[in-house]
Amino acid sequence: MVESSIKRNIIGTRGEFMSFALLAIVLLVVFPLAFGIFRLNLTAKYLSLAFAALGLVLCWGYGGILSLGQALYWGLGGYCMAAFLKLEAAAVIARDASSGTARALTTVGLPDFMDWNQITTLPYLWYPFKSFTLTLILMLFVPGLVAWIVGMAIFKRRVSGVYFAIITQALAWCMEILFVTRQGLTGGINGITDFRTILGVRVDSTAMQYFFYFLTAILVLACILLCRILTGSKFGQLMIAIRDMEDRVRFSGYDVANFKTFVFVIAAMMSAVGGALFTLNVGFMSPKLVTVEPSIYMVIFCALGGRLSPVGAIYGTLLVCFARTYFQEKFPSLWMYIMGAVFIVVTMWCPRGLAGVMDTFLPKLWIQVKNHIKLPAFLIRAVDWIGGDAEGRC
């Protein structure tokens, strides 16, 4: 009984397990061996966007809550990490303050954009970001608190569907304006950049770039498992019921608004982790990353990969981002039309997205592999145990 529950709630069907195993091998083995540091860093940038797509699997795929402003929470996490890195960079400049160059660049101990805006003392809002531990806490707490306020204000009034999507889109746009206009606190339109070290280690060193990539990949895989635990439990079944028959669930005595708010907060905090990793991998955070356009891309990642599949969301993100980079390099005037055509084809002929295709064909491919290639017996037994009777469900 326990064994069956573990397989159902965490591992899933054979197709789902094989998709996850393939993704883990690609991220942790194939990409590091095949890519140079530039392409690997680019992949880490794409993976940091995938955290928002994972959050959308929970709140949109299972909860029916379409958020068109998920970049807001993603960006808040990124700004929290950027604040810590910027203060550490200012401390590095302060240590070199004996040089005339350092004194000319900025007021000693303050981020440069504050000096440009004639701020002579560190604002109280920035004090918690002197501590790495507090930064990690605020990285999750701030987006989670904003999502909780938004959720309670909207879901308690039973606002849903397209109205909720429009509200979240407007909030992301308002937040972009706020970050642009508060130049002394946020760096304005240029954002926060020019990081030097993290905990005393240079962020631009090759070793740290490899570390950031593997950290991003491991956290992505961990978040996939978290999504599988949530969606495979009774909570996931309840969210599906709310998505499909909200009134019936409410009449059964459940507080639908609280459940929606909870999953919305989890999605926001998951997105915030991705924003923080983006700051580490790319080296800047800008208001243009907290607005509507990246939010729409995050929805496309989720829809293309399969909005009911955490693993599919990662594949969708990587496919769209790599294709976007390729088409922009090869067909700069046509890439948007090509991407639009691909999106239409996938959504029309593959309703479950890329995840549905992989769940269908990977088990069949496994049967052919084990019939024609001599594999270790323990490997065959392990995969067969995981799949169980899943072939009929794939």
C-alpha positions as CSV (number, residue, x, y, z in Angstrom):
1,M,0.0,0.0,0.0
2,V,2.8,2.4,1.0
3,E,4.8,1.4,-2.1
4,S,1.9,2.0,-4.4
5,S,1.3,5.4,-2.8
6,I,5.0,6.4,-3.3
7,K,4.9,5.4,-6.9
8,R,1.7,7.3,-7.6
9,N,2.4,10.5,-5.7
10,I,6.1,11.0,-6.4
11,I,7.3,8.9,-9.3
12,G,4.2,8.8,-11.4
13,T,3.8,6.6,-14.5
14,R,6.6,5.0,-16.4
15,G,6.5,7.7,-19.0
16,E,6.6,10.5,-16.4
17,F,9.5,8.8,-14.6
18,M,11.5,8.3,-17.8
19,S,10.9,11.9,-18.8
20,F,12.2,13.0,-15.4
21,A,15.2,10.7,-15.6
22,L,16.0,11.8,-19.1
23,L,15.8,15.5,-18.0
24,A,18.1,14.8,-15.0
25,I,20.7,13.1,-17.3
26,V,20.6,15.9,-19.8
27,L,20.9,18.6,-17.2
28,L,23.6,17.0,-15.0
29,V,25.6,15.0,-17.5
30,V,25.0,15.9,-21.2
31,F,24.9,19.7,-21.1
32,P,28.0,20.1,-18.9
33,L,30.0,17.7,-21.2
34,A,28.7,19.1,-24.5
35,F,28.6,22.9,-23.8
36,G,31.3,25.4,-23.1
37,I,30.9,27.8,-20.2
38,F,29.1,30.4,-22.3
39,R,26.3,28.0,-23.5
40,L,26.1,26.4,-20.1
41,N,25.6,29.8,-18.5
42,L,22.9,30.5,-21.2
43,T,21.2,27.2,-20.2
44,A,21.2,28.2,-16.6
45,K,19.5,31.5,-17.5
46,Y,16.8,29.5,-19.3
47,L,16.4,27.1,-16.4
48,S,15.9,30.0,-14.0
49,L,12.9,31.0,-16.1
50,A,11.5,27.5,-15.8
51,F,10.8,28.0,-12.1
52,A,8.0,30.4,-13.0
53,A,6.6,27.8,-15.5
54,L,6.7,25.2,-12.7
55,G,4.6,27.6,-10.5
56,L,2.1,28.0,-13.3
57,V,1.7,24.2,-13.5
58,L,0.5,24.3,-9.9
59,C,-1.7,27.4,-10.0
60,W,-2.9,27.2,-13.7
61,G,-2.7,23.6,-14.7
62,Y,-4.1,22.2,-11.4
63,G,-5.8,25.2,-9.8
64,G,-7.3,26.8,-12.9
65,I,-5.7,30.2,-11.9
66,L,-4.2,31.8,-15.0
67,S,-1.6,34.4,-13.8
68,L,-0.4,36.8,-16.5
69,G,1.9,38.5,-14.0
70,Q,4.1,35.7,-12.7
71,A,7.2,37.7,-13.6
72,L,6.3,40.1,-10.8
73,Y,7.2,37.4,-8.1
74,W,10.0,36.1,-10.2
75,G,11.5,39.6,-10.3
76,L,11.0,40.3,-6.6
77,G,13.2,37.3,-5.8
78,G,15.7,38.5,-8.3
79,Y,15.8,42.0,-6.8
80,C,16.3,40.6,-3.3
81,M,19.4,38.7,-4.4
82,A,20.6,41.7,-6.5
83,A,20.4,43.9,-3.4
84,F,22.6,41.6,-1.4
85,L,25.2,41.3,-4.2
86,K,25.2,45.0,-4.8
87,L,25.9,45.8,-1.1
88,E,28.7,43.3,-1.2
89,A,30.1,44.9,-4.3
90,A,29.9,48.3,-2.5
91,A,31.8,46.8,0.4
92,V,34.5,45.7,-2.0
93,I,34.8,49.2,-3.3
94,A,34.9,50.5,0.3
95,R,37.9,48.3,1.0
96,D,39.6,49.9,-2.0
97,A,38.6,53.4,-1.0
98,S,42.2,54.5,-0.6
99,S,42.4,54.9,-4.3
100,G,41.2,58.0,-6.0
101,T,39.3,55.9,-8.6
102,A,37.2,54.3,-5.9
103,R,36.3,57.6,-4.3
104,A,35.3,59.0,-7.7
105,L,33.1,56.1,-8.6
106,T,30.7,56.2,-5.6
107,T,30.2,57.3,-2.0
108,V,32.1,54.7,0.0
109,G,29.9,51.8,1.1
110,L,26.8,52.8,-1.0
111,P,25.7,51.3,-4.3
112,D,26.7,53.5,-7.2
113,F,23.2,54.3,-8.4
114,M,22.3,55.7,-5.0
115,D,25.3,58.1,-5.3
116,W,24.1,59.2,-8.7
117,N,20.7,60.0,-7.2
118,Q,22.4,62.0,-4.4
119,I,21.6,59.6,-1.6
120,T,24.3,59.8,1.0
121,T,23.1,57.2,3.6
122,L,21.9,53.6,3.1
123,P,18.0,53.5,3.1
124,Y,16.5,51.4,5.9
125,L,14.8,49.2,3.3
126,W,18.3,47.9,2.3
127,Y,19.6,47.1,5.7
128,P,18.3,43.5,5.8
129,F,20.2,42.7,2.6
130,K,23.5,43.0,4.4
131,S,22.9,39.5,5.7
132,F,22.9,36.6,3.3
133,T,20.6,34.6,5.6
134,L,18.0,37.4,5.8
135,T,18.3,37.8,2.0
136,L,17.3,34.2,1.5
137,I,14.4,34.5,3.9
138,L,13.2,37.8,2.3
139,M,13.7,36.3,-1.2
140,L,10.8,33.9,-0.3
141,F,8.9,36.0,2.2
142,V,8.5,39.2,0.1
143,P,7.0,37.5,-3.0
144,G,5.0,35.2,-0.8
145,L,3.5,38.1,1.2
146,V,2.6,40.0,-2.0
147,A,1.0,36.9,-3.5
148,W,-0.9,36.3,-0.2
149,I,-2.3,39.9,-0.2
150,V,-3.2,39.7,-3.9
151,G,-4.8,36.2,-3.4
152,M,-6.8,37.2,-0.3
153,A,-8.0,40.4,-1.9
154,I,-9.1,38.8,-5.1
155,F,-10.2,35.2,-4.3
156,K,-12.2,36.2,-1.2
157,R,-14.3,38.3,-3.7
158,R,-14.6,35.2,-6.0
159,V,-12.8,36.9,-8.9
160,S,-11.5,34.3,-11.3
161,G,-11.0,33.5,-15.0
162,V,-10.1,36.3,-17.4
163,Y,-10.7,39.0,-14.8
164,F,-8.0,37.5,-12.5
165,A,-5.6,37.2,-15.4
166,I,-6.1,40.9,-16.3
167,I,-5.6,42.0,-12.7
168,T,-2.3,40.1,-12.4
169,Q,-1.2,41.6,-15.7
170,A,-2.0,45.1,-14.5
171,L,-0.1,44.5,-11.2
172,A,3.0,43.4,-13.1
173,W,2.8,46.6,-15.2
174,C,2.4,48.8,-12.1
175,M,5.4,47.1,-10.4
176,E,7.5,47.8,-13.5
177,I,6.6,51.5,-13.2
178,L,7.4,51.5,-9.5
179,F,10.8,50.0,-10.0
180,V,11.6,52.5,-12.9
181,T,10.5,55.6,-11.0
182,R,12.2,54.8,-7.6
183,Q,15.7,55.2,-9.1
184,G,17.4,55.8,-5.8
185,L,16.1,52.5,-4.3
186,T,16.0,50.2,-7.4
187,G,18.5,51.6,-9.9
188,G,15.7,52.8,-12.2
189,I,15.4,51.7,-15.8
190,N,19.0,50.3,-15.7
191,G,18.2,48.0,-12.8
192,I,20.9,46.6,-10.5
193,T,24.1,45.3,-12.0
194,D,27.9,45.3,-11.7
195,F,28.2,42.6,-9.1
196,R,31.6,41.5,-7.9
197,T,31.5,38.7,-5.3
198,I,29.2,36.5,-3.3
199,L,30.3,35.6,0.2
200,G,33.8,36.7,-0.9
201,V,34.1,34.6,-4.1
202,R,34.0,36.3,-7.4
203,V,30.8,35.7,-9.3
204,D,32.4,35.9,-12.7
205,S,34.9,33.1,-12.2
206,T,34.6,30.0,-14.2
207,A,34.3,27.8,-11.1
208,M,31.4,29.9,-9.8
209,Q,29.6,29.8,-13.1
210,Y,29.7,26.0,-13.1
211,F,28.5,26.0,-9.5
212,F,25.6,28.3,-10.3
213,Y,24.6,26.1,-13.2
214,F,24.6,22.9,-11.1
215,L,22.8,24.7,-8.3
216,T,20.1,25.8,-10.7
217,A,19.7,22.4,-12.3
218,I,19.5,20.6,-8.9
219,L,16.9,23.1,-7.6
220,V,14.8,22.7,-10.7
221,L,14.8,18.9,-10.3
222,A,13.9,19.4,-6.6
223,C,11.0,21.7,-7.4
224,I,9.7,19.1,-9.9
225,L,9.6,16.5,-7.1
226,L,7.9,19.0,-4.9
227,C,5.3,19.6,-7.6
228,R,4.8,15.9,-8.0
229,I,4.3,15.5,-4.2
230,L,1.7,18.2,-4.1
231,T,-0.2,17.2,-7.3
232,G,-0.1,13.5,-6.5
233,S,-1.6,14.0,-3.0
234,K,-5.2,14.6,-2.0
235,F,-4.4,18.3,-2.1
236,G,-3.8,18.0,-5.9
237,Q,-7.1,16.2,-6.3
238,L,-8.8,18.9,-4.4
239,M,-7.2,21.6,-6.7
240,I,-8.4,19.7,-9.7
241,A,-11.9,19.6,-8.2
242,I,-11.8,23.4,-7.6
243,R,-10.6,24.0,-11.1
244,D,-13.4,21.9,-12.7
245,M,-16.3,22.3,-10.2
246,E,-15.5,25.2,-7.9
247,D,-19.1,25.8,-6.7
248,R,-19.6,22.2,-5.8
249,V,-16.4,22.2,-3.7
250,R,-17.5,25.3,-2.0
251,F,-20.9,23.9,-1.2
252,S,-19.1,20.8,0.3
253,G,-17.7,23.0,3.0
254,Y,-14.2,23.8,1.8
255,D,-12.8,27.4,1.8
256,V,-12.0,27.6,-1.8
257,A,-10.4,31.1,-1.5
258,N,-7.8,29.8,1.1
259,F,-6.8,26.8,-1.1
260,K,-6.4,29.1,-4.1
261,T,-4.4,31.6,-2.1
262,F,-2.1,28.8,-0.8
263,V,-1.3,27.4,-4.2
264,F,-0.8,30.9,-5.6
265,V,1.7,31.7,-2.8
266,I,3.6,28.5,-3.4
267,A,3.8,29.3,-7.1
268,A,5.0,32.8,-6.3
269,M,7.7,31.6,-4.0
270,M,8.8,29.0,-6.5
271,S,9.1,31.7,-9.1
272,A,11.1,33.9,-6.7
273,V,13.8,31.2,-6.4
274,G,14.1,31.3,-10.2
275,G,14.5,35.1,-10.2
276,A,17.3,34.9,-7.6
277,L,19.1,32.3,-9.6
278,F,18.7,34.4,-12.7
279,T,20.5,37.3,-10.9
280,L,23.3,34.9,-10.0
281,N,23.7,33.4,-13.4
282,V,23.2,36.5,-15.6
283,G,24.6,39.2,-13.3
284,F,21.8,41.8,-13.4
285,M,18.1,42.5,-12.6
286,S,16.0,45.0,-14.5
287,P,12.4,46.3,-14.4
288,K,11.9,45.0,-17.9
289,L,12.1,41.5,-16.4
290,V,9.2,42.2,-14.0
291,T,6.7,43.2,-16.6
292,V,4.0,41.7,-18.9
293,E,6.2,40.4,-21.7
294,P,8.2,37.9,-19.7
295,S,5.0,36.9,-17.9
296,I,3.4,35.9,-21.2
297,Y,6.5,33.9,-22.2
298,M,6.3,32.0,-18.9
299,V,2.7,31.0,-19.8
300,I,3.9,29.9,-23.2
301,F,6.6,27.7,-21.6
302,C,4.0,26.0,-19.4
303,A,1.4,25.6,-22.2
304,L,3.9,24.2,-24.7
305,G,5.4,21.8,-22.3
306,G,2.1,20.7,-20.8
307,R,0.3,22.6,-18.1
308,L,-0.3,19.4,-16.1
309,S,3.3,18.2,-16.2
310,P,6.1,19.7,-14.1
311,V,8.7,17.9,-16.3
312,G,7.0,19.2,-19.4
313,A,7.2,22.8,-18.2
314,I,11.0,22.4,-18.1
315,Y,11.2,20.9,-21.6
316,G,8.9,23.6,-22.9
317,T,11.0,26.4,-21.4
318,L,14.3,24.9,-22.8
319,L,12.7,24.4,-26.2
320,V,11.2,27.9,-26.5
321,C,14.3,29.6,-25.2
322,F,16.8,27.7,-27.4
323,A,14.6,28.1,-30.4
324,R,14.2,31.8,-29.7
325,T,17.9,32.2,-29.5
326,Y,18.4,30.2,-32.8
327,F,15.7,31.9,-34.7
328,Q,16.9,35.4,-33.6
329,E,20.4,34.6,-34.8
330,K,19.3,33.0,-38.2
331,F,16.0,34.7,-39.0
332,P,15.8,37.9,-37.0
333,S,12.7,39.2,-38.9
334,L,10.8,35.9,-38.8
335,W,11.4,34.3,-35.5
336,M,8.2,35.6,-33.8
337,Y,6.1,34.1,-36.6
338,I,8.0,30.8,-36.5
339,M,7.5,30.6,-32.7
340,G,3.9,31.5,-33.0
341,A,3.3,28.7,-35.6
342,V,5.1,26.2,-33.5
343,F,3.0,27.1,-30.5
344,I,-0.3,26.8,-32.5
345,V,0.7,23.4,-34.0
346,V,1.6,21.9,-30.6
347,T,-1.5,23.2,-28.8
348,M,-3.8,22.0,-31.5
349,W,-2.4,18.6,-32.2
350,C,-0.8,17.8,-28.8
351,P,-3.4,19.0,-26.2
352,R,-1.1,17.7,-23.4
353,G,1.9,19.5,-24.8
354,L,5.3,17.9,-25.1
355,A,4.8,16.0,-21.9
356,G,1.9,14.1,-23.5
357,V,4.1,13.1,-26.5
358,M,6.9,11.9,-24.2
359,D,4.6,10.0,-21.9
360,T,3.2,8.2,-24.9
361,F,6.4,7.3,-26.8
362,L,9.1,6.9,-24.1
363,P,7.5,3.7,-22.7
364,K,7.3,2.3,-26.2
365,L,10.9,3.3,-26.9
366,W,11.9,1.6,-23.6
367,I,10.3,-1.7,-24.7
368,Q,12.3,-1.6,-28.0
369,V,15.5,-0.7,-26.1
370,K,15.3,-3.6,-23.6
371,N,14.3,-6.1,-26.3
372,H,17.2,-5.2,-28.6
373,I,20.0,-4.0,-26.3
374,K,21.5,-6.0,-23.5
375,L,21.0,-4.0,-20.3
376,P,21.8,-4.8,-16.7
377,A,19.0,-6.9,-15.1
378,F,18.7,-4.5,-12.1
379,L,18.1,-1.6,-14.4
380,I,15.3,-3.4,-16.3
381,R,13.7,-4.5,-13.0
382,A,13.9,-1.0,-11.6
383,V,12.2,0.7,-14.6
384,D,9.6,-2.1,-14.8
385,W,8.8,-1.7,-11.1
386,I,8.4,2.1,-11.5
387,G,6.2,1.7,-14.5
388,G,4.0,-1.1,-13.0
389,D,0.9,-1.2,-15.0
390,A,1.4,2.3,-16.3
391,E,1.6,1.3,-20.0
392,G,-2.1,1.4,-20.2
393,R,-2.3,4.9,-18.8
394,C,0.5,6.5,-20.9
